[in-house]
Amino acid sequence: MNPRSWLSAFPSSLFARMALILLAGLLAAQLASLWLQWGERATVVSQARGLHFSDRIAETVRVLETADPSRRGAALAALQTNDLRVAIIADDQVSANIPRGSIQASLAARLGSEREIRTLGGPGGPGGMGMGMGMGWQRGNPMRSFDVRLNDGQWIRITAAREADAPALPNDLIIQLLITLLVVTAVVMIAVRQATRPLQRLAQAADTLGRDLDAPPLTETGPVETRRAAQAFNRMQARIKRLVDERARALAAVSHDLRTPLTRLRLRAELVDNEKLRDQMAADLDAMAAMIDATLNYLRGLQDNEAARAIDINALLHSLAEDAAVLGKTISVAGLARSPYSGRLSALRRAVQNLIDNAVKYGHGARIRIDDDAAMLRIVIEDEGPGIPPAELGRVSEPYYRPDASRSRETGGVGLGLSIVKDIALMHGGELLLANRPQGGLSATLALPRTPFPNPARA
């Protein structure tokens, strides 16, 4: 069997793996304990039966030896039972085999002196086994026989029926073992859950951190290792937030400070007599102002701390389509969201608006399609433009990156629209998927998971 296929069938979560390993060990220990108890029980039962049989032989010998030889027939009749037969035999009927084991010593201990014993089995065969394990059995014979010589020289043959196998474990013992197994299983599951819960909280905090830098820090409780991991995570979160805040403040300050010299340059450009040069300077200044505005909008989007709310996606998309229709743009909406989506309204509106603007700008129109199920809400926006070169699909959502095709600076923009959409999708735990349509044009999918969205206002 391929090791990789075996590993793929193994549970993926740490809780399931630890629980499975511990339960497997517990089950193996219980089975081993049950097997040992069963073997010990069979040994004890066999030894008890052997001792009981020795007592019966000794009692039979004692009764016959105390009886008058002329009256032994009556004694023999009284000794007969369903599972024990006693008969007087002649010397020429006595077996020549001497049993090997503890039967002779046991009988001598009970009678006070040794008696000569013969058995129908050989000295090395089943008939010569000791008292513990089926004393006196012949292979394939349901009876066992011993020839014993009385103290007056008379030989008797004692034949006993074979006892049943050792009884099964009692129901009470089996119930006790099952209850023990269930109790220990519950304790193991609780212990494993407690051991893995800090890791689950750490994973949830890391996932939340990717969407919300202002998420509350982890509680620094539990074992030493857990506290250290939580402290390290909290320090990392604080450093990341500080770096993002410092970057945002620095870029915002630079962008803001550039507005003053841009205004002065615009005023001075109006004083240029050469009309062509004046127009070129004005166009460059407009481009610079657009870049500054786009940068500020992008940074504001990253720092957005809007609270999550239930959003009617159908109403949102239809309102955006109506707004576009007022401006003479062709927008169609197909499909329905099955239920409201929990997210940040302004951010989602901005993301969808950016995708619509791109579709209208490069494809002269947009078609919006809603694909919704219990796990994922997908908002698909398609256009009939030139699309994007396949090699560029993975990079067009990077900040300030622009492909060399028709989606160039000549059409406007500075390359932040798709970056903003991607960041908003990540903010909601989703993703932005771009693909060229086979019939031409671009398909942009905003995939949003329908999982509880963290609300910073409640955190």
C-alpha positions in Angstrom: 0.0 0.0 0.0 1.3 3.4 -0.9 2.3 5.3 2.3 0.9 8.5 1.0 -2.5 7.0 0.4 -2.4 5.5 3.9 -1.5 8.9 5.4 -4.3 10.6 3.4 -6.8 8.2 4.9 -5.6 9.2 8.4 -7.5 12.0 10.1 -6.0 15.4 9.3 -6.8 17.3 12.5 -4.4 17.0 15.5 -7.3 16.3 17.9 -8.5 13.4 15.8 -5.0 11.9 15.4 -4.2 12.2 19.1 -7.6 10.8 20.1 -7.2 7.9 17.6 -3.7 7.0 18.8 -4.7 7.1 22.5 -7.9 5.2 21.9 -6.0 2.6 19.8 -3.5 2.2 22.7 -6.4 2.0 25.2 -8.2 -0.6 23.1 -5.0 -2.7 22.7 -4.4 -2.5 26.5 -8.0 -3.6 27.2 -7.8 -6.5 24.7 -4.5 -7.6 26.2 -6.0 -7.4 29.7 -9.0 -9.4 28.6 -6.8 -12.0 26.9 -4.7 -12.3 30.1 -7.8 -12.6 32.3 -9.3 -15.2 29.9 -6.0 -17.3 30.0 -5.7 -17.0 33.8 -9.3 -17.9 34.2 -9.0 -21.0 32.1 -5.9 -22.0 34.0 -7.6 -21.6 37.4 -10.7 -23.4 36.2 -8.6 -26.3 34.8 -6.5 -26.5 38.0 -9.7 -26.5 40.2 -11.2 -29.3 38.1 -8.0 -31.3 38.4 -8.0 -30.9 42.2 -11.7 -31.8 42.3 -11.0 -34.9 40.2 -8.2 -35.9 42.4 -10.5 -35.6 45.4 -13.0 -37.8 43.8 -10.4 -40.5 43.0 -9.0 -40.3 46.6 -12.6 -40.6 48.0 -13.3 -43.6 45.8 -10.1 -45.3 46.8 -10.7 -44.6 50.5 -14.3 -46.0 50.3 -13.2 -49.2 48.6 -10.2 -49.7 50.8 -12.3 -49.3 54.0 -15.0 -51.7 52.6 -14.7 -55.4 53.1 -13.5 -57.1 49.9 -16.6 -59.3 49.9 -18.9 -56.2 50.0 -17.1 -54.1 47.5 -19.7 -54.8 44.9 -22.3 -52.8 46.9 -19.8 -50.0 47.4 -19.1 -49.9 43.7 -22.8 -49.6 43.0 -23.0 -46.6 45.4 -20.0 -44.9 43.7 -21.4 -44.9 40.2 -22.6 -41.5 38.9 -23.4 -40.1 35.5 -19.9 -38.7 35.0 -17.9 -41.3 37.0 -17.7 -45.1 36.6 -15.7 -47.4 38.9 -15.0 -51.0 38.1 -12.8 -53.8 39.5 -10.4 -55.2 36.9 -8.0 -58.2 36.8 -4.3 -57.8 36.8 -4.0 -58.7 33.1 -6.4 -55.8 32.2 -4.2 -53.1 33.8 -2.6 -50.6 31.5 1.2 -50.7 31.4 1.5 -46.9 31.2 2.5 -44.8 34.2 1.1 -41.2 34.2 3.5 -38.3 34.3 2.5 -35.3 36.2 1.1 -34.3 39.6 -1.8 -36.8 39.8 0.2 -39.4 41.7 1.6 -37.0 44.2 -1.8 -35.3 44.7 -3.5 -38.7 45.4 -0.7 -39.7 47.8 -1.1 -36.5 49.7 -4.8 -37.1 50.1 -4.5 -40.8 51.1 -1.5 -40.4 53.3 0.5 -42.9 51.2 1.4 -43.6 47.6 -0.7 -45.7 45.3 0.3 -47.3 42.1 -1.5 -45.6 39.2 -1.7 -46.5 35.5 -3.4 -44.7 32.6 -4.7 -45.7 29.2 -2.6 -42.9 27.6 1.1 -43.0 27.1 3.6 -41.4 29.6 4.4 -38.6 27.1 0.9 -38.3 25.6 -2.2 -36.5 26.7 -3.0 -39.1 29.3 0.2 -38.2 31.2 -0.5 -34.5 31.5 -0.5 -32.8 34.9 -3.5 -31.8 37.0 -3.8 -28.3 35.5 -4.6 -28.9 31.9 -7.0 -31.9 31.2 -5.4 -34.5 33.4 -5.7 -38.0 32.0 -7.2 -37.2 28.6 -6.7 -39.4 25.6 -6.6 -37.6 22.3 -9.9 -37.9 20.6 -11.5 -39.7 23.6 -14.3 -38.0 25.6 -13.5 -40.1 28.6 -10.4 -40.4 30.8 -9.5 -43.5 32.8 -7.0 -44.3 35.6 -6.2 -47.7 36.9 -5.4 -47.5 40.7 -4.1 -50.3 42.9 -5.7 -50.5 46.3 -3.6 -51.3 49.4 -4.6 -54.9 49.3 -3.4 -55.3 45.7 -6.8 -55.1 43.9 -6.9 -53.0 40.8 -9.8 -50.7 40.0 -10.5 -48.6 36.9 -12.0 -45.1 37.4 -13.4 -43.6 34.3 -14.7 -40.0 34.3 -16.5 -38.1 31.6 -14.8 -35.1 30.1 -15.7 -31.7 31.6 -17.0 -28.9 29.5 -14.7 -26.2 28.4 -13.9 -23.3 30.7 -17.0 -21.1 31.0 -17.1 -17.8 29.2 -16.4 -14.6 31.1 -19.4 -13.6 33.2 -21.6 -10.8 31.9 -20.9 -8.7 35.0 -17.2 -8.7 34.2 -17.8 -7.8 30.5 -20.1 -5.0 31.5 -17.5 -3.7 33.9 -14.8 -3.8 31.2 -17.1 -1.9 28.8 -18.0 0.7 31.4 -14.3 1.1 32.2 -13.5 1.5 28.4 -16.3 4.2 28.0 -15.1 6.1 31.1 -11.5 6.1 30.0 -12.5 7.0 26.5 -14.4 10.0 27.7 -11.5 11.1 29.9 -9.1 10.7 26.9 -11.3 12.8 24.6 -11.6 15.5 27.2 -7.9 15.5 27.9 -7.0 15.6 24.1 -9.6 18.4 23.6 -8.0 20.4 26.4 -4.6 19.8 25.0 -5.4 20.8 21.4 -7.8 23.7 22.2 -4.9 26.3 22.5 -3.7 25.3 19.0 -7.2 25.7 17.7 -7.4 29.2 19.2 -4.0 30.0 17.8 -5.1 28.9 14.3 -8.3 30.9 14.6 -6.4 34.0 15.8 -4.0 33.7 12.9 -6.8 33.4 10.4 -8.6 36.4 12.0 -5.4 38.4 11.9 -5.2 38.1 8.1 -8.6 39.9 8.0 -8.5 42.2 11.0 -5.3 43.6 12.4 -7.3 45.1 15.3 -8.5 41.6 16.5 -8.1 41.1 20.3 -4.9 39.4 21.4 -4.8 35.8 22.5 -5.3 35.1 26.2 -2.0 34.1 27.7 -3.1 31.2 29.9 -2.6 27.5 30.1 0.7 25.5 30.2 4.1 27.1 29.7 4.3 26.2 26.1 0.8 27.5 25.3 1.5 30.8 27.1 4.8 31.2 25.2 3.1 30.6 21.9 0.3 33.1 22.7 2.9 35.7 23.9 4.9 35.2 20.7 1.8 35.5 18.5 0.6 38.7 20.4 4.1 40.3 19.9 4.0 39.4 16.2 0.5 40.9 15.9 1.6 44.1 17.6 4.6 44.4 15.4 2.7 43.8 12.2 0.0 46.3 13.2 2.7 48.9 14.1 4.5 48.4 10.8 1.2 48.7 8.8 0.2 51.8 10.8 3.6 53.4 10.3 3.6 52.6 6.6 0.1 54.0 6.2 0.9 57.2 8.1 4.1 57.7 6.2 2.6 57.1 2.8 -0.5 59.2 3.7 1.8 62.0 4.9 3.8 61.9 1.7 0.8 61.8 -0.5 -0.8 64.7 1.4 2.3 66.8 1.3 2.5 66.3 -2.4 -0.8 68.1 -2.9 0.7 71.5 -2.1 3.5 71.5 -4.7 1.1 70.0 -7.2 -1.3 72.9 -6.6 1.6 75.4 -7.1 2.7 73.6 -10.3 -0.9 73.7 -11.6 -1.1 77.4 -11.1 2.3 78.0 -12.7 1.3 75.8 -15.6 -1.5 78.2 -16.3 1.1 80.9 -16.8 2.9 79.0 -19.6 2.2 80.7 -23.0 2.8 77.6 -25.1 -0.6 76.0 -25.2 0.6 72.6 -26.2 3.2 72.5 -23.4 0.6 73.8 -21.0 -1.8 71.0 -21.9 1.0 68.4 -21.5 1.9 69.8 -18.1 -1.7 69.8 -17.0 -2.1 66.2 -18.1 0.9 65.1 -16.1 -0.3 67.0 -13.1 -3.7 65.3 -13.4 -2.1 61.9 -13.6 0.0 62.6 -10.5 -3.1 63.8 -8.6 -4.9 60.6 -9.7 -2.1 58.5 -8.4 -2.1 60.3 -5.0 -5.9 59.9 -4.7 -5.7 56.3 -5.6 -2.9 55.7 -3.1 -4.9 57.4 -0.3 -8.0 55.4 -1.2 -6.0 52.2 -1.2 -4.5 52.9 2.2 -7.9 53.9 3.6 -9.2 50.5 2.4 -6.5 48.7 4.3 -7.2 50.6 7.5 -11.0 50.2 7.2 -12.5 49.1 10.6 -16.1 49.1 9.5 -18.3 46.8 11.5 -19.8 43.7 9.9 -23.5 43.6 9.2 -26.1 41.5 7.4 -26.0 42.6 3.7 -28.7 42.1 1.1 -26.5 41.2 -1.8 -29.4 41.2 -4.3 -30.3 44.8 -3.4 -26.7 45.9 -3.4 -26.0 44.5 -6.9 -29.2 45.9 -8.4 -28.6 49.3 -6.9 -25.1 49.3 -8.5 -26.6 48.2 -11.8 -29.2 51.0 -11.6 -26.5 53.6 -10.8 -24.5 52.4 -13.9 -27.6 52.6 -16.1 -28.2 56.2 -15.1 -24.7 56.9 -16.5 -25.5 55.0 -19.7 -23.7 51.8 -18.9 -25.0 48.4 -19.7 -25.2 46.2 -16.6 -27.2 43.0 -16.2 -27.7 40.9 -13.0 -28.6 37.2 -13.0 -29.1 34.8 -10.1 -30.1 35.4 -6.5 -28.4 35.3 -3.1 -30.2 32.8 -0.9 -29.8 34.8 2.3 -28.1 38.0 3.6 -24.3 37.9 3.8 -22.4 39.1 6.9 -19.7 41.5 5.9 -18.6 45.1 5.6 -21.0 46.9 3.4 -18.8 49.8 2.2 -15.9 47.6 1.5 -18.0 45.1 -0.5 -19.7 47.9 -2.4 -16.3 49.3 -3.3 -15.0 45.9 -4.4 -17.9 45.2 -6.7 -17.9 48.8 -8.0 -14.2 48.4 -9.0 -14.9 45.2 -10.8 -17.9 46.8 -12.6 -15.8 49.9 -13.6 -13.1 47.6 -15.0 -15.6 45.6 -17.0 -17.2 48.7 -18.4 -13.9 50.4 -19.1 -12.2 47.5 -20.9 -15.2 45.5 -22.0 -17.8 48.2 -22.6 -20.3 46.5 -20.4 -20.7 44.0 -17.6 -22.8 40.9 -16.7 -23.1 40.1 -13.0 -24.0 36.5 -12.0 -24.7 35.3 -8.4 -23.8 31.7 -7.5 -24.8 31.0 -3.9 -24.8 27.9 -1.8 -24.5 27.0 1.9 -20.7 27.3 1.9 -19.8 30.0 -0.6 -21.2 33.2 -2.1 -19.7 33.9 -5.6 -20.2 37.2 -7.4 -19.1 36.7 -11.0 -18.6 39.8 -13.2 -17.9 39.2 -16.9 -17.0 41.5 -19.8 -16.4 41.1 -23.5 -13.1 43.0 -23.6 -9.6 41.8 -24.7 -9.0 39.9 -21.5 -5.6 39.6 -19.8 -2.6 37.7 -21.1 -2.5 34.3 -19.2 1.0 35.0 -17.9 -0.3 38.3 -16.3 -3.4 36.9 -14.6 -1.5 36.1 -11.4 0.1 39.6 -11.2 -2.6 42.1 -12.2 -3.9 42.1 -8.6 -0.6 43.3 -7.2 -0.4 47.0 -6.3 0.6 49.4 -9.1 1.1 46.5 -11.5 -0.2 47.0 -15.0 0.0 44.6 -18.0 1.3 45.7 -21.3 -1.9 44.9 -23.2 -4.9 47.3 -23.8 -5.4 47.6 -20.1 -2.7 50.3 -19.9 -2.3 53.7 -18.5 -4.0 55.1 -21.6 -7.3 53.8 -20.3 -6.8 55.5 -17.0 -6.1 54.2 -13.5 -2.9 53.5 -11.7 -3.1 49.8 -11.1 -4.7 49.7 -7.6 -8.3 48.7 -8.5 -7.9 44.9 -8.5 -5.5 45.2 -5.5 -8.2 46.8 -3.5 -10.7 44.1 -4.5 -8.2 41.4 -3.6 -7.6 43.0 -0.2 -11.3 43.3 0.5 -11.9 39.7 -0.5 -9.1 38.6 1.9 -10.6 40.8 4.6 -13.7 38.6 4.4 -11.8 35.4 4.3 -12.4 35.0 0.5 -10.4 35.4 -2.7 -10.5 37.1 -6.0 -10.4 34.7 -9.0 -9.5 36.0 -12.5 -9.9 33.9 -15.7 -10.1 34.6 -19.4 -13.4 33.5 -20.9 -13.2 31.0 -23.8 -15.5 33.2 -25.9 -13.5 36.3 -25.1 -13.4 38.7 -22.2 -12.5 38.5 -18.6 -14.3 36.7 -15.7 -13.7 38.1 -12.3 -15.1 36.1 -9.4 -15.4 37.5 -5.8 -15.6 34.3 -3.8 -16.8 34.9 -0.2 -17.2 32.1 2.3 -20.4 32.0 4.3 -18.8 31.6 7.7 -19.3 33.8 10.7 -17.4 37.0 10.0 -15.6 38.6 12.9 -17.0 42.0 14.0 -14.3 44.3 15.3 -16.9 46.3 17.1 -17.8 43.3 19.3 -14.3 41.9 19.7 
